[in-house]
């Protein structure tokens, strides 16, 4: 039985999986930013396809990056905790 493509995400696990992947990225990036703020910012401050603007407020401010890292970790954990598996329906 073919599934109606207009209903592809209805009951699909993919939105929750995508949110879970975003949460994992947020937690991981936050942990690296917390442990090694200067090295992490230095990696992204030049020739980084647009990321330079995002990291500019943290250049030379490791404490500011650590505070942001804590917020990233908290937000990532919150996001992950709100994802629930959904049964796949035809």
N, C-alpha and C positions, 0 to 999 in steps of 0.2 A: 504494500500500500504506500503510495507516494505521500509525502508530507507537503502541505501547502507552504510554498516559500514565504508567503506573507506572515506566516506564523512561526518562522524559523527560530526566533528567540523566546517565544511563549513557552514557558515551562522548561526552557533550556538551562543547562548548568553553566553556560558560557559567560553570562554577565557576572555571576558570582566568582567564577574562576578568574576572570579578568580583574575584578576588584581584589581578589586574593593576590594575584601577581603584582598589582600596584602596591598593595600593603607590604609584600615581601621586599620590593624595591625600596620603599620608604624606610622600613626598619633597617635594612642593610646599609643604605646610604647614610642613615642617621648614625648607626654604630661606627662606621668609618669616619664620619665627620666628628663624632664625639672623641674617638681615640686618637685621630691624627688630623686635626683641623687644618693646620698649615699645609701639610703635604697634599691633602685632598683638594683644598682650594687652589693651590699652585697648579695642580693637574688640569684644572678647568678654566683658568683665568685668561689664557691666550689661545687664539686659533682653535676654538672649541665649538664651531658651528652655531654660534648664538648663545652659548652657555655663559660667555664672558659677562654679559649683563646681569645674569642671575647670581653669579658669585661675587660680583664687584663689591657689594656691601660687606663681604666677609674677608676681603684681602687685608691682611695686617690686623685682623680682629678675631683671634682664635676663640676668645670667650663668647663673642657674638655667634660664631659658628656652632659652638657647643650648645648654646641655648636653643638655637634653631634645630640642632640635631635631636635634642630631647623632645622638641615639639614634633619632629618628623617621626620619631619612634613611637610616641604616644598616639599620634594620628594613625600610623600604620597598624598598631595593635588594635586600636578602636575599629578601624575599617575591617580588619581580618575577623575580629570577634563578631561582627554583624553579618557575616556571610553564612548562609545555610544551604545545604544541598537541596536541590529540587528534583523530583522524579521526572524522567524524560517521558514525554507524552507524544503520541502520534497524532 
